[in-house]
Every structure is written in structure tokens, then in C-alpha cells.
Amino acid sequence: MANLTIDDKFNKACQCISIWHPVYISFYSMISRKALPDKEEYNDVTMRLNLMTDSYAVLEYNNSFIEKISAESLATLICIELNRLLLQHCTKRAGSPVDLHYIASNISANDPSLKIYLNLNNDSQSIIPKLPSVDILKAIKPDYDSKEDNFLERNFKILLSAMKDESFSGEGLDSNGSDSKGSDSKGSEAKSSQNGESNSGNDSEEESDLEKEKQAISDHFSPKQAKRNTQGWGENDMIKEQIKKIVNETPASSWGNISSDFVFKIMSANVHVIDPKAVLRKAIATAFSENMNFTRLRPNRKYQGKYLGWLPGQRHEQKHNILIATDVSGSMSDDDVALAFSCVNDFLRNGTSVSYCTWDVTCGPIKPTRYPSKQYNLSGKGGTDPRCVLEKIKLENLKYDLIVFITDCQFIFERPLNAKKIFFIRTETGDKAPDWALGNITMNDIKNMKNK
């Protein structure tokens, strides 16, 4: 350990991670690392994530702490800190009491597959007992299930209820289920004395370094470090959405050696909760007309100075045109289509100009309607090609501020020029909507909106 610089240790740790858990490297690229200043106020800090000072996460560490641990241990700690980030532990304030919250986070963020880094080195294998373990929780709650219950909130609740129990002594919390510091130090003294008799001075020095590393790891996960190591945790919506985006875009095959149970925990913590009503309302409300009107309520940007107040400015026309294009290729039921029209009509009561058409491989006539319609006559039942609608609009020289496709999305639709004006309402059994679209909701979302 003494032969490696801080940067060398981080480089070696990243090399280990890239071999055994390469997916973590993509997450590691989201954060930056920063050595804390050599000041008294940072002496007690080991390693922590800070989300409050920048728009990205910062891995802060104390140089003296990194000097005490090996590159294999550093790789393990980096992955645990990244797990805190992926499980959204750091993007919210730590609960109270903070020491129990920190212990619950330690246990939840430690994936058993991370032991592989410590198994790379014979000396490092003895550090494994110093890592957070569910044994503490199993001692409190015998029926504790590591797969079903090992979540931050549940762990915190179990620890909190145990601390309120007068019969609970709290033994083991300070050492993550291993022996107490006193007994550990006595054992190390005995070991060192034996080594002094039988081994050389170099062996006793290596033993001393290993004991220092064990103590550093134990101190890092100690509840005494909770206040220091959670100081940079807090609500940061920007980082939270970045994490959700990269987690949901990670292919299932890329998680590699990470246990399936832990991948499920990560995916569960980063589920996009979407309000379909808000999506549809936003799509319709943000559609604006390309036609411009003169108004004296807005200054003229082109002619200012002495003409200010004399020449009116311009603004978009408040009324906009929407086209509702219904797929009648045969895979859409009449009831689903009628229900979708009815739901869209609920958002069109402000005098918006609406037109509708039906299509399969060809587009039928585009009929303007002044008021929301209650009945629609469907015809067609053939193939599916949504490009025919755009060709019809271009042929007739029409302009629409929003095009709503009601379809099963069972087609290949390349990104058109007006992609951000297209919204999809798709059937429950339909395919995925194109990624380039303004938005999409399902018929199941429509039914839920109508039932509320």
C-alpha cells in the first residue's frame, strides 16, 4: 500500500472494477473525485458523496484514509458509494437519528458480489468481516429476509424499533456485526507479539498495515462517522433524474456479476413515475400556432429606440390546430378508439380547432370539427403506415400544431421533420412508441383517467 500514490490506487481500483463490474465504470463517470483539504475540520472524514455543492455528485475523501487501505478495499468502497447513489440514498436527507440511517444505508448498499475484490488478495480476505452485514438485522428480527427486506427504509425501521426496545443493548452496531474494537485490538496485539517472535520485522510491519486497514474500514462504516459522511446528502432533482436516466437506459445484459436481487433494488429505486393525465395535458397545452399576430402588449424587437411604443410587437396566435389520426388497420377495437377520442375531448374544451382522420395504409379525408364529437364512424381495417397521414397533410398544404396518433404502434416509423409535434396513444398490447415523439400514453392510462 505504501508504494502506491493516491492516484495510482484509484487507477488500480478502477481497473479491478472494469474487470469484474464494468457497468460501475459508466456510473463512476457521472461523478468527480476530490481530496479534502488538510484541515482539522476534515480530519474525521473518511470517504463520502457530496450532492449539495455542485450539479453533479462529488466523491470526497481524506488522503490519510486512502493511504491506509489497499486498492482492492478502495474498489469495494467506491462500488458501495456508487450503490448509495444508484439506490437514491444520497438524493434525500438522512433520517433521524442519522447514525441508524447510516447503518441502514451501509447494509442496503453492500452487494455480496463486491467481496470478489477482497478475495483477489489473501491479506484482504480478512477485511470481509468488517463490511456491513445483514447479520445485525437478523439478530434483531430472526425472520428477516435478505432478498425481500434489505431496503433502506425497512432496515431503518427495524433498527429504530430495536433502539426503542429497552431490552436491546445495541451490541454489534459499532462494528457491523464483528467483534468489538477492544477485543479486536487485543487480538491484534497477541498476533503482533506472536509474529514478533516467529517472523521478521517486515512481516510484522505488513501485519501492522493490515490491522490499520481493518481499523480504517471499521471506522468508515461506524455510526460515529454518520454525521460526517452524510453531510453532503440532500435533495438534488437534477442528479436524481440523471441517475434514473442512465439506470433505465442500461441494458439488462450489462449488469454482469451484480446479483439479480441487487439489480432489482436499483431498478425499483429508479422507476419513472409518470402521470398520464399530465403528459397529455402538457402535450396539448404546449402546442402553439405558428401564425403570428400584432400586439402592443409586447415591444417590437426589430425596431426599438425611437420607435419603441409606436410599432407593435408580435406573438403566436393563441388558438391552435390539432389533428387526431386514428388507426383503423384491424388491430384496434372500436371501443378503444371511441374511449381515446372521449378522453382527448376532455382536454379540448377551450375552443381549440380540432380535425380528425382515419388511416391504415392510406389516409382518409381530414375533416375539421368545431366542437368535440361523441361519435365516430370507423372504416378501413387494412395495413398500417402512419406516414400516409403526414403525406396527406403535405399534399393538402395543411398545418397542425399537434398530431395525436391513436394506434397500436405496430409499424416502422422513421423520425419525420415535425417529430416534436407528434403524440401517441397506443393500445395495451401494442408495441413501444417511437423514442423521438413528443410523448405517449397507453389505453390503460386512458381507462384509469376516465375511471377517476
C-alpha positions in Angstrom: 0.0 0.0 0.0 2.8 2.3 0.8 4.3 2.1 -2.7 1.2 3.4 -4.4 0.2 7.0 -4.6 -3.4 8.1 -4.2 -3.9 8.4 -7.9 -2.3 5.0 -8.5 -4.7 3.4 -6.0 -7.7 5.0 -7.7 -6.5 3.8 -11.1 -5.9 0.3 -9.9 -9.3 0.2 -8.2 -10.9 1.3 -11.4 -9.1 -1.4 -13.3 -10.4 -4.0 -10.9 -14.0 -2.6 -11.3 -13.7 -2.6 -15.1 -12.9 -6.3 -15.0 -15.4 -7.6 -12.5 -18.2 -5.0 -12.6 -17.7 -2.9 -15.8 -21.2 -1.3 -15.5 -20.0 0.6 -12.5 -17.4 2.4 -14.6 -20.3 4.1 -16.6 -21.8 5.2 -13.2 -18.4 6.3 -11.9 -18.0 8.6 -14.9 -21.1 10.6 -13.6 -19.1 11.8 -10.5 -15.9 13.5 -9.9 -13.5 12.8 -7.0 -11.9 15.4 -4.8 -9.4 15.2 -2.0 -10.4 17.2 1.1 -8.1 20.0 2.3 -5.7 19.1 5.1 -7.6 20.9 7.8 -8.7 19.9 11.2 -12.4 20.1 10.3 -11.9 17.3 7.7 -9.7 15.0 9.8 -12.6 12.7 10.8 -13.9 12.3 7.3 -13.1 9.0 5.5 -15.0 8.9 2.2 -18.4 10.4 1.3 -20.6 11.6 -1.5 -21.5 15.3 -1.7 -24.5 16.3 -3.8 -25.1 19.7 -2.4 -22.2 21.9 -3.7 -22.4 21.1 -7.5 -24.8 20.0 -10.2 -23.1 16.6 -10.1 -22.1 14.2 -7.4 -18.6 14.6 -5.9 -16.7 11.7 -4.2 -14.8 13.4 -1.4 -12.1 11.6 0.6 -9.4 12.1 3.1 -5.9 11.4 1.8 -4.8 9.8 5.2 -7.7 7.4 4.9 -6.9 6.3 1.4 -3.3 5.8 2.4 -4.4 3.2 5.0 -6.4 1.0 2.6 -5.4 -1.2 -0.4 -6.6 -0.7 -3.9 -8.9 -3.7 -3.6 -10.6 -2.3 -0.5 -10.9 1.1 -2.3 -12.6 -0.6 -5.2 -15.1 -2.1 -2.8 -15.8 1.2 -1.1 -16.2 3.0 -4.4 -18.8 0.5 -5.5 -20.7 0.8 -2.2 -20.7 4.6 -2.5 -22.0 4.2 -6.1 -24.7 1.9 -4.8 -25.8 4.6 -2.4 -26.2 6.9 -5.4 -28.0 4.3 -7.6 -30.4 3.4 -4.7 -31.1 7.1 -4.2 -29.9 7.2 -0.6 -27.9 10.4 -1.1 -30.6 12.3 -3.1 -32.7 12.8 0.0 -32.0 13.9 3.5 -30.7 11.4 6.0 -33.4 10.3 8.5 -33.2 10.9 12.2 -31.3 9.5 14.1 -28.7 9.8 11.4 -26.5 7.1 12.9 -29.2 4.5 12.4 -29.9 5.8 8.9 -26.2 5.5 8.0 -26.1 1.9 9.3 -29.2 1.0 7.3 -27.7 2.6 4.2 -24.4 0.7 4.7 -26.2 -2.7 4.9 -28.5 -2.0 2.0 -25.7 -0.7 -0.3 -23.4 -3.6 0.2 -23.9 -6.1 -2.5 -22.4 -9.5 -1.6 -20.8 -9.8 -5.0 -18.4 -6.9 -4.0 -16.5 -9.4 -1.9 -14.7 -10.5 -5.0 -12.3 -7.6 -4.8 -11.2 -8.5 -1.4 -10.8 -12.2 -2.5 -8.2 -11.1 -5.0 -5.7 -10.6 -2.2 -5.1 -13.2 0.6 -4.5 -10.5 3.1 -7.6 -8.6 2.1 -9.9 -11.6 2.8 -9.7 -10.9 6.5 -11.3 -7.5 5.8 -14.6 -9.0 4.6 -16.0 -9.3 8.2 -15.5 -5.6 8.5 -18.0 -4.9 5.7 -21.7 -4.1 6.6 -23.7 -7.3 7.1 -27.4 -8.2 7.4 -26.4 -10.3 10.4 -27.2 -7.4 12.7 -30.7 -7.2 11.4 -31.2 -11.0 11.6 -30.2 -10.9 15.2 -32.9 -8.3 15.9 -35.5 -9.9 13.6 -35.0 -13.6 13.2 -37.4 -13.8 10.2 -35.5 -11.1 8.3 -35.3 -12.0 4.6 -32.2 -10.7 2.9 -33.9 -10.6 -0.5 -37.3 -9.1 0.4 -36.4 -6.8 3.4 -33.0 -5.4 2.6 -34.1 -1.9 1.6 -33.0 1.3 3.3 -36.4 2.2 4.7 -37.1 -1.3 6.1 -33.6 -1.6 7.6 -34.0 1.8 9.2 -37.4 0.9 10.6 -36.1 -2.3 12.1 -33.1 -0.6 13.7 -35.3 2.3 15.0 -37.8 -0.1 16.6 -34.9 -2.1 18.2 -33.4 1.0 19.7 -36.8 1.9 21.3 -36.8 -1.6 22.9 -35.3 -1.3 26.3 -34.1 -4.9 26.1 -31.9 -4.2 23.1 -28.3 -3.4 24.1 -27.2 -2.1 20.7 -24.2 -4.5 20.7 -22.6 -5.0 17.3 -23.8 -1.8 15.7 -20.5 -0.1 16.1 -18.6 -2.9 14.5 -21.0 -4.1 11.8 -21.6 -7.4 13.4 -17.9 -8.2 14.1 -16.0 -8.3 17.3 -15.7 -5.1 19.4 -12.8 -2.8 18.9 -11.4 -3.7 22.3 -11.3 -7.4 21.6 -10.0 -6.8 18.1 -7.2 -4.7 19.3 -6.3 -7.3 22.0 -6.3 -10.0 19.3 -4.1 -7.9 17.1 -1.7 -7.3 20.0 -1.5 -11.0 20.6 -0.9 -11.6 16.9 1.7 -9.0 16.6 3.5 -10.4 19.6 3.5 -13.9 18.1 4.7 -12.6 14.8 7.5 -10.7 16.5 8.8 -14.0 17.9 8.5 -16.1 14.7 8.6 -13.7 11.8 10.9 -11.0 10.5 10.4 -7.2 11.0 9.0 -6.9 7.5 6.2 -9.4 8.3 5.3 -7.6 11.5 5.2 -4.3 9.5 2.8 -5.8 7.0 0.7 -7.2 9.8 0.6 -3.7 11.3 -0.5 -2.2 8.0 -3.3 -4.8 7.7 -4.6 -4.0 11.1 -4.6 -0.3 10.3 -6.5 -1.1 7.2 -9.1 -3.2 9.1 -9.5 -0.4 11.6 -9.9 2.2 8.9 -12.6 0.2 7.2 -14.3 -0.4 10.5 -14.2 3.3 11.3 -15.6 4.2 7.9 -18.8 2.2 8.5 -19.1 3.1 12.1 -22.2 5.1 13.2 -19.7 7.6 14.7 -19.0 8.6 11.1 -22.7 9.0 10.2 -22.9 12.8 10.7 -19.7 13.4 8.7 -20.3 11.0 5.9 -23.9 12.1 5.3 -23.2 15.8 5.4 -23.4 16.2 1.7 -26.6 14.2 1.2 -29.7 16.2 0.3 -32.4 16.7 -2.3 -31.0 17.2 -5.8 -33.5 16.7 -8.5 -31.0 17.2 -11.3 -28.7 14.4 -10.1 -31.7 12.2 -9.3 -33.1 12.4 -12.9 -29.6 11.8 -14.3 -29.3 8.6 -12.3 -32.8 7.5 -13.4 -32.0 8.1 -17.0 -28.7 6.2 -17.0 -30.1 3.3 -15.0 -33.2 2.9 -17.2 -31.0 3.1 -20.3 -28.6 0.4 -19.1 -29.3 -2.9 -20.9 -30.1 -5.9 -18.8 -27.1 -7.8 -20.1 -24.7 -5.0 -18.9 -25.2 -5.6 -15.2 -22.8 -8.5 -15.3 -21.7 -10.0 -11.9 -24.0 -7.8 -9.9 -26.6 -10.1 -8.2 -30.0 -10.1 -9.7 -31.6 -9.2 -6.4 -29.5 -6.1 -6.1 -30.2 -5.1 -9.7 -33.9 -5.4 -8.9 -33.3 -3.0 -5.9 -31.6 -0.5 -8.2 -34.3 -0.7 -10.9 -37.0 -0.3 -8.2 -35.4 2.8 -6.8 -35.3 4.5 -10.3 -38.7 3.8 -11.7 -40.1 6.7 -13.7 -43.5 7.6 -12.1 -45.4 9.3 -14.9 -48.9 10.9 -14.6 -50.5 10.2 -18.0 -53.0 13.0 -17.5 -50.2 15.5 -17.0 -48.4 14.1 -20.1 -51.5 14.5 -22.3 -52.4 17.9 -20.9 -48.9 19.2 -21.3 -48.7 17.9 -24.9 -51.9 19.8 -25.8 -51.2 22.9 -23.8 -47.7 23.4 -25.2 -48.9 23.2 -28.8 -49.0 26.7 -30.2 -49.9 28.2 -33.5 -47.2 29.2 -36.0 -49.4 32.1 -37.0 -48.3 35.5 -35.6 -50.5 38.4 -34.6 -49.5 42.0 -33.9 -50.0 43.2 -30.3 -49.0 46.4 -28.5 -48.6 44.5 -25.2 -45.2 43.2 -26.5 -42.4 45.6 -27.7 -41.1 45.3 -31.2 -37.7 43.6 -31.0 -36.6 44.6 -34.5 -37.4 48.3 -34.3 -36.6 49.7 -30.9 -35.2 53.0 -29.7 -37.3 55.9 -31.0 -39.9 53.5 -32.4 -40.4 51.9 -29.0 -44.1 52.2 -28.2 -45.1 53.1 -31.7 -44.7 49.8 -33.6 -46.5 46.8 -32.1 -44.7 43.5 -31.4 -45.7 40.0 -32.4 -46.9 36.9 -30.6 -48.2 33.5 -31.5 -51.8 33.1 -32.2 -53.5 31.7 -29.1 -55.8 29.3 -31.0 -54.0 26.2 -32.3 -54.9 23.3 -34.6 -54.8 19.7 -33.5 -55.3 16.6 -35.7 -56.4 13.3 -34.2 -55.4 10.5 -36.5 -57.0 7.1 -35.8 -55.5 3.8 -36.8 -58.3 1.5 -38.3 -56.0 -1.2 -39.6 -57.8 -4.0 -37.8 -55.8 -4.4 -34.7 -57.7 -1.5 -32.9 -61.1 -2.1 -31.4 -63.9 0.4 -31.9 -64.5 0.7 -28.2 -60.8 1.6 -27.6 -60.9 4.2 -30.3 -64.1 5.8 -29.0 -62.7 5.9 -25.5 -59.5 7.5 -26.7 -61.4 10.2 -28.5 -63.6 10.8 -25.5 -60.5 11.3 -23.3 -58.8 13.7 -25.7 -62.0 15.7 -26.0 -61.8 16.3 -22.2 -58.8 18.5 -22.8 -60.3 20.3 -25.8 -63.0 22.4 -24.3 -61.2 25.7 -24.7 -62.2 26.3 -28.4 -59.2 24.6 -29.9 -59.6 23.9 -33.6 -59.7 20.1 -34.0 -59.6 17.9 -37.1 -59.7 14.1 -37.3 -59.0 11.4 -39.9 -58.8 7.6 -40.1 -55.9 5.8 -41.7 -54.4 2.4 -42.4 -52.1 2.1 -45.4 -53.8 5.2 -46.8 -55.2 8.3 -45.1 -58.9 9.1 -45.4 -60.3 12.6 -45.7 -59.3 15.1 -43.0 -62.5 16.5 -41.5 -62.5 19.7 -39.4 -64.8 19.7 -36.4 -65.8 22.8 -34.5 -66.9 21.1 -31.3 -65.8 17.9 -29.6 -67.5 14.9 -31.2 -69.2 12.0 -29.4 -69.5 9.5 -32.3 -67.0 8.5 -34.9 -67.6 6.2 -37.9 -64.6 4.0 -38.4 -63.7 2.3 -41.7 -60.7 0.6 -43.2 -59.2 -2.5 -41.4 -56.1 -3.0 -43.6 -52.3 -2.5 -43.1 -50.5 0.2 -41.0 -48.4 3.0 -42.3 -48.6 6.3 -40.4 -46.5 8.2 -43.0 -49.6 8.4 -45.1 -51.1 10.9 -42.7 -48.1 13.2 -43.0 -48.1 12.8 -46.8 -51.8 13.8 -46.8 -51.1 16.9 -44.7 -48.3 17.9 -47.0 -50.3 17.2 -50.2 -53.2 19.4 -49.0 -50.9 22.1 -47.6 -52.3 21.9 -44.1 -50.7 22.9 -40.9 -51.2 21.4 -37.4 -49.6 22.3 -34.1 -50.1 18.8 -32.7 -50.9 15.4 -34.3 -52.3 12.7 -32.0 -51.9 9.2 -33.3 -54.3 6.6 -31.8 -52.6 3.3 -32.8 -51.0 0.0 -31.8 -47.6 1.2 -33.0 -47.0 -2.0 -34.9 -45.1 -0.3 -37.7 -41.6 1.2 -38.5 -41.8 4.9 -38.3 -38.6 6.9 -39.1 -38.2 10.2 -37.4 -40.0 12.9 -39.5 -39.2 16.6 -39.7 -42.1 17.6 -37.3 -41.3 14.8 -34.8 -41.9 17.1 -31.8 -45.5 17.7 -32.9 -46.5 14.0 -32.8 -48.1 12.3 -29.7 -49.1 8.7 -29.5 -52.0 7.0 -27.7 -51.2 3.2 -28.0 -53.1 0.1 -27.2 -52.3 -2.1 -24.2 -50.9 -4.9 -26.4 -49.2 -2.6 -28.8 -45.6 -2.1 -29.5 -43.4 0.7 -28.0 -43.9 4.2 -29.3 -41.0 5.8 -31.2 -38.5 7.5 -28.9 -38.4 10.7 -30.9 -42.1 11.5 -30.2 -43.3 14.4 -28.1 -44.8 11.8 -25.7 -47.1 8.7 -25.4 -49.6 7.1 -23.1 -51.4 3.8 -23.3 -55.1 2.8 -23.5 -54.8 1.5 -19.9 -53.8 5.1 -18.8 -56.8 6.4 -20.7 -59.1 3.9 -18.8 -57.6 4.9 -15.5 -58.2 8.6 -16.2 -61.8 8.0 -17.2 -62.5 5.9 -14.1 -61.2 8.6 -11.7 
